[in-house]
Amino acid sequence: MIDSPDSSRAKGDPKGEAGLEEARLRQQAIGVKLRHMFDEVVNEPVPDEFLDILKRADAKASDDAA
């Protein structure tokens, strides 16, 4: 039988379990930081230039519809 990386976990190797737990903790930390960054971006104010572009687009759309 060929040993695969998963075979050590099947035998109850604590190193494999510790590695999985470490990977889970690392992924969880990354997820927390990503959510924090996303929340910061979502809560930033919209720049005035962008609001002006949206207003002009709305005005043009209403003129085209009439």
Backbone as CSV, one residue per row, in Angstrom:
resi,resn,N_x,N_y,N_z,CA_x,CA_y,CA_z,C_x,C_y,C_z
1,MET,0.839,-1.173,0.000,0.000,0.000,0.000,0.889,1.242,0.000
2,ILE,0.509,2.244,-0.752,1.274,3.485,-0.831,0.747,4.442,0.236
3,ASP,1.682,4.984,1.025,1.263,5.950,2.048,0.976,7.287,1.387
4,SER,-0.179,7.828,1.693,-0.536,9.156,1.209,-0.504,10.107,2.393
5,PRO,-0.528,11.410,2.141,-0.520,12.361,3.253,-1.702,12.157,4.197
6,ASP,-2.817,11.645,3.680,-3.990,11.439,4.519,-3.890,10.177,5.359
7,SER,-2.999,9.256,4.992,-2.924,7.989,5.719,-2.429,8.190,7.142
8,SER,-1.596,9.219,7.385,-1.102,9.450,8.738,-2.233,9.903,9.653
9,ARG,-3.198,10.642,9.096,-4.324,11.076,9.909,-5.214,9.903,10.254
10,ALA,-5.340,8.976,9.345,-6.187,7.817,9.599,-5.634,6.975,10.735
11,LYS,-4.314,6.992,10.928,-3.686,6.226,12.003,-3.714,6.980,13.326
12,GLY,-4.244,8.205,13.333,-4.302,8.981,14.558,-3.030,9.746,14.845
13,ASP,-2.287,10.094,13.821,-1.051,10.839,13.984,-1.369,12.245,14.497
14,PRO,-0.890,12.616,15.677,-1.203,13.937,16.222,-0.635,15.077,15.391
15,LYS,0.468,14.835,14.667,1.027,15.896,13.829,0.053,16.272,12.721
16,GLY,-0.609,15.286,12.130,-1.584,15.562,11.077,-2.770,16.338,11.611
17,GLU,-3.242,15.962,12.788,-4.370,16.659,13.396,-3.979,18.074,13.795
18,ALA,-2.784,18.233,14.320,-2.312,19.565,14.704,-2.159,20.448,13.473
19,GLY,-1.689,19.860,12.382,-1.553,20.626,11.136,-2.894,21.080,10.605
20,LEU,-3.886,20.209,10.703,-5.231,20.585,10.256,-5.796,21.696,11.131
21,GLU,-5.602,21.588,12.422,-6.103,22.621,13.337,-5.411,23.952,13.072
22,GLU,-4.112,23.899,12.822,-3.362,25.121,12.514,-3.878,25.750,11.219
23,ALA,-4.155,24.923,10.214,-4.684,25.436,8.944,-6.057,26.064,9.157
24,ARG,-6.895,25.417,9.965,-8.226,25.976,10.244,-8.117,27.327,10.947
25,LEU,-7.236,27.416,11.927,-7.053,28.672,12.650,-6.531,29.768,11.720
26,ARG,-5.613,29.395,10.838,-5.076,30.363,9.873,-6.182,30.857,8.936
27,GLN,-7.003,29.934,8.442,-8.108,30.322,7.560,-9.106,31.207,8.297
28,GLN,-9.379,30.884,9.548,-10.306,31.687,10.332,-9.760,33.103,10.519
29,ALA,-8.470,33.229,10.812,-7.858,34.548,10.981,-7.917,35.346,9.683
30,ILE,-7.669,34.687,8.571,-7.755,35.366,7.273,-9.185,35.838,7.033
31,GLY,-10.150,34.988,7.336,-11.559,35.358,7.153,-11.954,36.554,7.995
32,VAL,-11.487,36.594,9.230,-11.800,37.723,10.121,-11.220,39.011,9.556
33,LYS,-9.968,38.941,9.108,-9.335,40.142,8.549,-10.022,40.593,7.259
34,LEU,-10.413,39.653,6.409,-11.105,40.016,5.171,-12.449,40.671,5.457
35,ARG,-13.194,40.121,6.431,-14.477,40.731,6.783,-14.284,42.136,7.335
36,HIS,-13.239,42.325,8.136,-12.937,43.651,8.687,-12.613,44.640,7.565
37,MET,-11.777,44.213,6.626,-11.429,45.080,5.494,-12.655,45.403,4.657
38,PHE,-13.507,44.418,4.403,-14.713,44.634,3.619,-15.621,45.637,4.318
39,ASP,-15.804,45.477,5.629,-16.648,46.407,6.381,-16.118,47.835,6.302
40,GLU,-14.793,47.990,6.358,-14.208,49.328,6.244,-14.519,49.945,4.886
41,VAL,-14.378,49.162,3.831,-14.626,49.676,2.474,-16.098,50.029,2.302
42,VAL,-16.988,49.181,2.793,-18.432,49.421,2.654,-18.841,50.696,3.384
43,ASN,-18.203,50.978,4.501,-18.578,52.138,5.301,-17.890,53.432,4.885
44,GLU,-17.018,53.366,3.883,-16.381,54.594,3.398,-17.415,55.443,2.666
45,PRO,-17.290,56.771,2.766,-18.222,57.638,2.035,-17.966,57.560,0.528
46,VAL,-19.021,57.791,-0.243,-18.896,57.785,-1.705,-18.285,59.125,-2.120
47,PRO,-17.246,59.108,-2.944,-16.622,60.366,-3.380,-17.609,61.252,-4.151
48,ASP,-17.479,62.572,-3.964,-18.376,63.525,-4.622,-18.337,63.380,-6.140
49,GLU,-17.164,63.121,-6.701,-17.052,62.974,-8.156,-17.907,61.808,-8.646
50,PHE,-17.906,60.739,-7.896,-18.698,59.570,-8.284,-20.187,59.876,-8.166
51,LEU,-20.581,60.607,-7.128,-21.984,60.994,-6.980,-22.424,61.876,-8.148
52,ASP,-21.533,62.782,-8.589,-21.854,63.635,-9.739,-22.059,62.792,-10.998
53,ILE,-21.216,61.804,-11.207,-21.357,60.919,-12.369,-22.692,60.182,-12.311
54,LEU,-23.067,59.696,-11.137,-24.346,58.989,-10.991,-25.529,59.921,-11.252
55,LYS,-25.452,61.156,-10.764,-26.531,62.125,-10.991,-26.678,62.418,-12.481
56,ARG,-25.541,62.600,-13.175,-25.599,62.853,-14.622,-26.176,61.655,-15.374
57,ALA,-25.812,60.456,-14.948,-26.343,59.255,-15.600,-27.846,59.133,-15.370
58,ASP,-28.292,59.437,-14.154,-29.736,59.405,-13.871,-30.486,60.446,-14.698
59,ALA,-29.902,61.645,-14.811,-30.543,62.714,-15.583,-30.635,62.329,-17.048
60,LYS,-29.575,61.726,-17.584,-29.583,61.308,-18.982,-30.594,60.197,-19.205
61,ALA,-30.694,59.269,-18.268,-31.644,58.159,-18.398,-33.072,58.672,-18.375
62,SER,-33.348,59.659,-17.524,-34.717,60.195,-17.468,-35.033,61.029,-18.709
63,ASP,-34.022,61.726,-19.291,-34.214,62.472,-20.540,-34.464,61.526,-21.708
64,ASP,-33.746,60.404,-21.745,-33.915,59.431,-22.816,-35.270,58.727,-22.723
65,ALA,-35.777,58.562,-21.523,-37.062,57.880,-21.319,-38.229,58.775,-21.724
66,ALA,-38.048,60.091,-21.694,-39.147,61.022,-22.006,-39.330,61.214,-23.479
